[in-house]
Amino acid sequence: MQQDMRYVYEVYKQKSFSKAAQALFITQPALSIAIGKLEDKIGMPIFDRSTRPISLTTAGRVYLRAIERTRALEQDLRHQLDDIRELKRGEITIGSSHFINAYILPRILTAFNQAFPQIRLNLLEGSSHAMAHMLEQGEIDLTFSCDDCVIKNFASMPAFTDTILLAIPGDGPRHAQRERLTAADILAGRHLDPDCPSADLTDFAAEPFILLRSGNNLHDRAMRFFHRAGIEPAVKMELSQMATAYRLAEAGFAATFLSDRLIAHKNSRLSFYRLAAPESRRSFYALTNPKRYLSEAVQQFIGLMPQASAI
């Protein structure tokens, strides 16, 4: 509330300039001068100084109603902010890729909703670059990325990791059986064991591949895998979604690269192979806009992200 309004309201409450001055921690002459300047500005008196105790004029009563409306708005704002801090109400808008929305966030969203049922959760889907732009524009509160070029532009906090695997339809080539892993092995975390053997990508140079489209983080990593192995891949199809590539590979269409987070059932008909390339391990960060207020609700949501780290 503006200073003039605070002064008028205090005089109205105290019914005395001297008592109001004491409550405001200013001198009575300073208070009288400030009120006098305000009355000159509006062109009429606010207080009738001839009465005992001092009372409001007609103009003063109009001014007081404006003060009371302003106070009510400020109190409502403060209460709403307090409610958000106490996670009684509010909302979070999260934007991310289909992979993260479908395979990483469901458990976190459910846990958060159970803990804070009054917080509204909005979930948007798009490319990581599109979501980064929306975060920069203040259209979303939170997104995720493993791209260093994106991460550096925002406030970041570690969220989860995943491992990229080579997935081959069927039983895979006979000469790579020692490195072959089943879906049950992946679910058991065997591929994360330091002693788990890695496949040599050159052994799969003749395989046709499904890749994600250029601009997708996994596409860029796949091309680095091939470049490191000196392979020019036979690309049969390029897609937007990793989940679609997974289903096509299971149907026997072609080989692909998949996140271990997609493997949910041990009866998959794919053979999986660990890759030695450092790019096969991805670290995702929760990103927020450092120029915007970070609500308690968003902080609590990010705090739940370590639950996504276990696989």
N, C-alpha and C positions, 0 to 999 in steps of 0.2 A: 504494500500500500504506500502511496506517495506520502512524503513528509507532511505536506499541508493537511492531508486527510487524517494522518495520525494525530496532529496537533488539535484539529477540530474535534475529533472523536474523544480525545482525552479530556478536553475542556467540558464537553457534553457529559462525559461520565462523572467527572469530579464536581461539576457545577461551580467551578472556581478556577480562575486563572493561576492563582498561587499554588493550589494543590496539584493542578495539572502540570505546572512547571516542575514541581518536585518529582512527580512520577516520570516525567520525560528527561529528567536530569539536565534541565536548562534553566536559565534565570527567568523570572517573571517578565521583566522588560523585553527580553529576546522573544518570548512567546507572544506577548502582546503585539510587538512589531510585526512578527510573522503573520498573525491572524489579521492584523490591520492591512497588510499588503495584499492578502488574499481577498479581503472584503473590497478593497479598492479595485482589484482586478475584475471581480464579478459585478461591481457597481452597486452593491447593496450590503447591508450588515448581515452577518450570520448569527450574531448573539445580541440579545436585548440586555444591555448592561444596566438598565434601570431597575431590573427586577432582582429580588433576593430570594433564593439563589438565582444565578444567571440562567437565562433561558434562551431557547432558539427562536429566531424570527421565522417568518413563513419561508423565506429563502433558505434559512438555516435548516429547516425541516426537510426541504427538497435536497439540500446538499447532504444531509445525514442519511437519507435513503440511498443516495448514490454510494456513500461510504459503506453502508451496510451491505449493499449488493457486491461491492468490491471485496469486502471482508468475506462474504459467503463464497465468492469465487475462489479466493485465495485458500480458504479452509477446505473447499472441495478438492482443489488441486493438491494440497498437502495431504489430505486423507487418501486420495487415490494413489499418490506416490508412496505413502506409507503402506497401503495395501499391497502394492507391487513389491515393496521391500519385504513385506511379510508373506509374499507369494499367495495373497488372497484373491487377486485378480490381475489381469494384464494379458499380454499375448506375446508370442515369439513367432517370427516368420523365418523359416529355414529354407534355404535354396541349395540344391545339390544335384548331382547326377543321378540317373536311374539306378546305377550300381549301388551308390551309397544309400539312397532312399529305400531301396528294396532289400538290401542285404546287410546293411550296417545299422541303420537307424531304428528299425522296428522295435527291437528290444529296449533301446534307450528311450524311445518315445513312449513306450508302454510303461516303463519304470517311472519316468517323469510324470506321466499322467496320473499314475496311481499315487505318487507322492504329493502332487500339486494339481488336483482335479479342476481348480478354478482358473488355471492358466490356459488360455486358448492357444493351440498349436496350429500354425499354418505351414504347409509343406509345398514348396514349388520345385519344379524339375526342369533341368536344362543343362547345357554344357558348362564345364567349370569356368570357362572364360566369360560366358554370359552371366553366370552367377556372381563372379568377381565384379563385373560391371554393375550389377544390381546392388551389391554390397557397397560399392563406392558411392553410388547414387542415393544410398539410404533406403532402398526399396525392400531390403531384407536385413535381418539382424545378424545372420550367421550363415557361413558356408564352410566348405572343406576343400582342401587342395593338397596335393603332394608335389606341385610344381614350384620350384624355388623362385622362378620369375614372378609368380603370382603371390607367393607367401610373403615376399619381402615388402610388399606394398601395404600390408595390413598388420594389425596386432594378431599374434598367433599363439596357440597353445597346443602341445601334442595331443592328438586325439586317438589314433589307432594305426596299426600297421597291417600290411598284407604281403603275401608272397605270390609272385607270378610264376605259374607252372606251364610247361609245355603239355598239351593234351592231344593225344593221338587216338583216333577211333580204333576200337577193337583191342587186340592184345599187343599191338605195337610190333616193331621189327624184332626178329629173333636175336639179332646181334646186340640188342640193347636190353635184354631181359634182366640183367643184373641191376640196372638202374630203374627198372620199371616199378611204379608205385600204383596201388589201387586206390579207389575212393576211400576204402576203409583205412588204408595207411594215412591218407591225408587227414581224415577225421581224427585219427589217433595222434596226429602231429609228428609222424615219423619224418616228414620232409623237413622239419625244423631241427632235427637232430644233426649236430655238426658232423657226425660220422656217416650220414646218409650220402650215398654216392650221387654225383651230379652227372647229367647226360652231356655228351658232346653233340652240339647242335649240327655238326657236319654229318652225323649219322642219319640225320633226317632231312638232308638237302633235297632229296627227291620228292618229299611229301608236298602235296598241294596245301595251301594255307588259306584260312579265313582270318582277315585282319580287321581291326577297327579303322575307321577313316582317319585320314590325316588331320591333325589338330587335336586328336584324342591322346591323352597321356600314354595309354597303353600302345597306341600305334607308334609313337616316338620311341618307346622303349623296345618294342619288337624290332624296329629297324636298326637300333643299336645292337641288339642280339645278333641279327644277321650280319651286320657290318663287322662285328668282332669275329664272327666265325668265317667271314669271307664268302658268304652265301648270297646269291641273287634269288630270292624266294619266288616260287610259282604261286602267285596270289589268285585264287579262284573267285574270291568275293570280298568286298569291304562293307562293313556294317557300322551302325551307330551304337548298338547296344551289345555289351559283353554277354548278357544273358541269352541273346539270340544266337550268338556265335557258339555258346555252350550247347544249346539244343541242336544246332546243325551238326556240330562235331559228334554229339552223341548219336545222331541219326546216321553217321558215317560219311558225311559230306566231305569233310577235310579236317586237317589238324588246325589247332588254334592255340592262343595263349590265354590263360584264365587266371583269375585271382583265386587263391585257396578259399576265400570267403564264400564263393559260389557253391562249393561242394557241400551238399547237405545230406546226401543219402549214400550209403555204402555200396549200393547195387548199381552204381554208374557203370556204363559199358565202355568208358574211356580208360586209357592208360595214361598215367601222369609221370612227368619227369621233372626232377629238380634241375634248375639252371645255375651254373657257377657264376654267371655275370652279376656284378654288384647291383645292376639296375633291376634285378628280379625282386629285390626287397624294397617296398615303398613305405614311406612314413607320411601319414596324412596329418594335417594340422587343422584345428578349428580356427576360422578366421573371423575377426570382427573389425569394424571400422574404428580406427583409433580417434577419429574426429567426432564420434557420436557417444552419447551416454550409454554405458554398458549396464543394462538393468540387472537386478539381482536374479530375475528369472533366467536370463541368458547365462549368468554365471553359474547358477545351479545346474542348468542343463549341461554346460560344458563339464561341470564337475562329475557328471555321470558317465562321461565318455570313456574313462578307464575300463568300464564294464565291456566295452567293445574290443578291448585289447586281447582278451582271452580268446583263444581259438582251439 
